[in-house]
Amino acid sequence: MTEIKFSEWQKMDLRVGEILEVNDHPNADKLYVLKVDIGEKEIQLVAGIKNFYKKDELKGKKIVVFTNLEPAVLRGVKSEGMLLAADKDGRVTLLVPEKNIESGAKIR
């Protein structure tokens, strides 16, 4: 495991987001295209969670989003951040707030 300085960790902007829309990725079987409200704006995420979650399980769900990650184009679709999830032995689970809190709340 590589250690980083606390000052490096502080550069990450992690926020609570609410999934507003879930669509199939037009060019990939395992990806969803999500519209997520992160408080001050809505962003688009491309996430490889299709094998683990159904659309109706995701819509309205509060998640943790890495919001200041450099945008990337994944299979032709722009992703403006990354949702956080845990992965172990082929199982995936989204990281979610323990209690209900507004979209845009900063993770500290």
C-alpha positions in Angstrom: 0.0 0.0 0.0 1.3 3.4 -1.0 1.0 6.1 1.7 0.1 9.7 0.8 0.3 12.9 2.8 -2.9 14.2 4.4 -2.5 17.3 2.2 -2.9 15.2 -0.9 -6.0 13.5 0.5 -7.5 16.9 1.2 -7.4 17.7 -2.5 -10.1 15.1 -3.2 -13.7 16.6 -3.2 -16.0 13.8 -2.1 -19.7 14.7 -1.9 -23.0 13.0 -1.3 -24.9 12.7 -4.6 -28.4 11.5 -5.5 -28.9 9.3 -8.6 -31.6 11.0 -10.7 -31.4 8.8 -13.8 -30.0 5.5 -14.8 -29.5 4.6 -18.5 -27.8 1.7 -20.3 -24.5 2.7 -21.8 -24.9 2.7 -25.6 -21.6 1.0 -26.3 -21.0 -1.3 -23.3 -22.9 -4.2 -21.7 -21.6 -3.8 -18.1 -21.9 0.0 -17.8 -24.6 2.4 -16.8 -24.7 6.1 -17.5 -26.0 8.0 -14.4 -27.2 11.5 -13.9 -26.3 12.5 -10.4 -27.3 15.6 -8.3 -24.2 16.7 -6.3 -25.8 19.8 -4.8 -24.7 22.8 -6.9 -25.1 20.9 -10.2 -25.9 17.7 -11.9 -23.1 15.6 -13.4 -22.9 12.5 -15.6 -21.1 9.4 -14.4 -20.3 6.2 -16.2 -20.2 3.3 -13.8 -19.4 -0.4 -14.2 -22.1 -1.6 -11.8 -24.7 -3.1 -14.2 -23.9 -6.7 -13.2 -24.5 -5.8 -9.5 -27.5 -3.3 -9.5 -30.8 -3.0 -11.3 -31.9 0.4 -12.5 -34.7 0.6 -10.0 -32.3 -0.1 -7.2 -30.2 2.9 -8.1 -32.7 5.7 -9.0 -33.1 7.9 -5.9 -30.1 6.3 -4.1 -27.7 8.6 -2.2 -24.1 7.7 -3.0 -20.6 9.1 -2.4 -19.0 10.8 -5.4 -15.5 11.8 -6.2 -16.4 15.1 -7.9 -13.1 16.7 -8.8 -11.6 13.7 -10.7 -10.5 14.7 -14.2 -13.3 13.9 -16.7 -12.8 10.8 -18.8 -14.5 9.3 -21.9 -15.5 5.7 -21.3 -16.5 3.9 -24.5 -17.5 7.1 -26.1 -19.5 8.7 -23.2 -18.1 11.4 -20.9 -17.8 10.7 -17.2 -17.5 13.7 -14.9 -16.6 11.9 -11.7 -16.6 8.5 -10.0 -18.9 6.9 -7.5 -17.3 5.0 -4.6 -17.9 1.3 -4.1 -16.3 -1.6 -2.3 -15.3 -4.8 -4.2 -14.3 -8.1 -2.6 -14.4 -11.6 -4.1 -16.6 -10.5 -7.0 -19.1 -8.7 -4.9 -19.7 -5.0 -5.2 -21.5 -2.6 -2.9 -21.9 1.1 -3.2 -20.7 3.4 -0.4 -23.7 5.3 0.9 -24.3 7.8 3.7 -25.5 6.2 7.0 -28.3 8.8 7.4 -30.3 10.9 5.0 -28.4 14.1 4.2 -28.7 16.7 1.4 -27.0 16.2 -2.0 -23.8 18.1 -2.1 -22.8 17.5 1.5 -19.0 17.3 1.7 -17.4 14.1 2.9 -14.8 14.9 5.5 
